């Protein structure tokens, strides 16, 4: 209990520190005191620029990171597969495609883009189940199906970039993986939908604990396995969809964070879900802050930094899985 609590408090304090550091550093530099005073008074022009451009980005980074990390925790519980993650198995690219498609047809419904993204994410999730299930889910087969779905949905999304219409130009920020130029409207969308998903995830922690067991064992304990699996999958897809619709496609957070979290707080989802939310928020915020600081005034998108970190980690997990199964 002590280790869990200490880990949680340390990550939370780090998140607060990085959020504060990120708010005051960049092309416009203000002190924490000036920032707080300027936000209250509304008279400092530099603070107003920070408020309109930097603060939405910080809030979206934290919520998107939390949503993706918790989505990974839920998918790994549902699929009983340590390699399950929305970006890897095609859910994010499916969500991104339907978000572009429906927002380009109905631009006035932009606020509901996460629900459009949810439709595509749910379709991708269903296809992964369908194509990789044969008396259980094979980890490697699931990755291969996910890569194929990623390619299909990404290709469909890219076709929109060649139509040259004004509508597509105006919505392209929702499908790119950069977190710059986000507005308070984006914050409202992100916070609204992600909060619903995160609260539901915490509420269903006991279902996740039972889904990790074999189906037969869970059924003997009186669990409606299929219903629980569908509900938890839907929450995972919602979390991945909202982060994709607002922050773009960012892979590997849902892979990295759950594995680190299990080392620090164990496998009980009562701790694992909230800890992963805070750690995911921290990881994406650090990646975004690094991305805009390393080669300032130019930027490296957070998704690129996450790919550089996450790619080798995925290879490590696959190798670790092979050794566990007795392969050299």
Residue pairs with C-beta under 8 A, 6 or more apart in sequence:
3 264
3 265
4 264
4 265
4 266
4 271
4 275
7 264
7 265
7 275
8 265
8 271
8 274
8 275
8 278
11 275
11 278
11 279
11 282
12 278
14 282
15 62
15 278
15 281
15 282
15 285
18 282
18 285
18 286
18 289
19 58
19 62
19 285
20 32
21 289
22 54
22 58
22 285
22 288
22 289
23 32
23 35
23 50
23 54
23 55
23 58
24 30
24 31
24 32
24 35
24 50
25 289
25 293
26 50
26 54
26 292
26 293
26 296
27 296
27 297
28 46
28 49
28 50
28 54
30 38
30 44
30 46
30 47
30 50
34 44
34 46
34 47
35 47
35 50
37 44
37 47
38 44
38 46
38 47
38 48
38 50
38 51
39 47
39 51
42 48
52 183
52 184
53 181
56 182
56 183
56 184
56 186
56 187
57 179
57 180
57 182
57 288
58 285
58 288
59 187
59 190
59 191
60 179
60 182
60 186
60 187
60 190
60 246
60 247
61 179
61 247
61 281
61 284
61 285
61 288
61 302
62 281
62 284
62 285
63 190
63 191
63 194
63 195
63 243
63 281
64 179
64 190
64 194
64 243
64 246
64 247
64 250
64 284
65 253
65 280
65 281
65 282
65 283
65 284
65 285
66 194
66 198
66 276
66 277
66 278
66 280
66 281
67 194
67 197
67 198
67 239
67 240
67 242
67 243
67 280
68 86
68 87
68 239
68 240
68 243
68 250
68 253
68 254
68 257
68 280
68 284
69 253
69 254
69 257
69 258
69 261
69 276
69 277
69 279
69 280
69 281
69 283
70 197
70 198
70 201
70 236
70 239
70 254
70 273
70 276
70 277
70 280
71 85
71 86
71 91
71 197
71 236
71 237
71 239
71 240
71 243
71 254
72 84
72 85
72 86
72 253
72 254
72 255
72 257
72 258
72 276
73 201
73 208
73 254
73 257
73 258
73 261
73 269
73 272
73 273
73 276
74 201
74 208
74 232
74 233
74 235
74 236
74 239
74 273
75 81
75 84
75 85
75 86
75 89
75 91
75 233
75 236
75 254
76 82
76 84
76 85
76 258
77 208
77 209
77 211
77 212
77 232
77 269
78 84
78 208
78 211
78 229
78 232
78 233
78 236
79 137
79 142
80 137
80 211
80 212
81 137
81 139
81 142
82 139
82 259
82 317
82 321
83 139
83 142
83 143
83 255
83 314
83 317
83 318
83 321
84 142
84 254
85 251
85 252
85 253
85 254
85 255
86 92
86 95
86 121
86 236
86 237
86 239
86 240
86 244
86 254
87 93
87 240
87 249
87 250
87 251
87 252
87 253
87 254
87 255
88 143
88 146
88 147
88 150
88 251
88 252
88 255
88 314
89 124
89 125
89 128
89 142
89 143
89 145
89 146
89 149
90 124
90 127
90 128
90 145
90 146
90 147
90 148
90 149
90 150
90 153
91 121
91 124
91 125
91 128
91 236
91 237
91 240
91 241
92 121
92 240
92 243
92 244
92 249
92 250
92 251
93 124
93 149
93 150
93 153
93 154
93 157
93 249
94 120
94 121
94 123
94 124
94 125
94 127
94 149
94 153
95 117
95 118
95 120
95 121
95 124
95 237
95 240
95 241
95 244
95 245
96 117
96 120
96 153
96 154
96 157
96 175
96 244
96 245
96 248
96 249
97 120
97 153
97 154
97 156
97 157
98 116
98 117
98 119
98 120
98 121
98 123
99 113
99 114
99 116
99 117
99 120
99 174
99 175
99 241
99 244
99 245
100 157
100 160
100 168
100 171
100 174
100 175
101 116
101 120
101 160
102 109
102 113
102 116
102 119
103 109
103 110
103 113
103 116
103 171
103 174
104 160
104 165
104 167
104 168
104 171
107 167
107 170
107 171
109 116
110 171
110 185
110 189
111 185
111 188
111 189
113 174
113 189
113 245
113 246
114 189
114 193
114 238
114 241
114 242
114 245
114 246
115 193
115 241
116 245
117 241
117 242
117 244
117 245
118 237
118 238
118 241
118 242
120 153
120 241
121 237
121 238
121 240
121 241
121 244
122 234
122 237
124 149
124 153
125 233
125 236
125 237
127 145
127 149
128 142
128 145
128 146
128 149
129 137
131 145
132 138
132 141
132 142
132 144
132 145
139 318
139 321
140 318
143 318
157 175
160 168
161 168
161 172
173 181
173 182
173 248
174 245
174 246
174 248
175 248
175 249
176 248
176 301
177 247
177 248
177 249
177 250
177 301
177 302
177 303
177 304
178 248
178 299
178 301
178 302
178 303
179 247
179 248
179 288
179 301
179 302
180 292
180 299
182 246
186 246
189 242
189 245
189 246
190 242
190 243
190 246
190 247
193 238
193 242
194 239
194 242
194 243
196 238
197 235
197 238
197 239
197 242
198 239
198 277
200 235
200 238
201 235
201 236
201 239
201 273
201 277
202 273
202 274
204 228
204 231
204 232
204 235
205 268
205 269
205 270
205 272
205 273
206 269
206 270
207 223
207 228
207 231
207 232
208 232
208 269
208 272
208 273
209 268
209 269
209 270
210 218
210 221
210 223
210 228
211 218
211 223
211 225
211 228
211 229
211 232
212 267
213 221
215 225
218 225
218 228
219 225
240 254
243 250
244 250
248 301
248 303
249 303
250 284
250 302
250 303
250 306
251 303
251 306
251 307
251 310
252 306
252 307
252 309
252 310
252 311
252 313
252 314
253 280
253 283
253 284
253 306
253 310
254 280
255 310
255 313
255 314
255 317
256 283
256 309
256 310
256 313
257 276
257 279
257 280
257 283
258 272
258 276
259 313
259 317
260 279
261 272
261 275
261 276
261 279
262 272
264 275
265 271
265 272
265 275
266 272
283 306
284 302
284 306
287 302
287 305
287 306
287 309
288 302
290 300
290 305
291 299
291 300
291 301
291 302
291 304
291 305
292 299
292 300
294 300
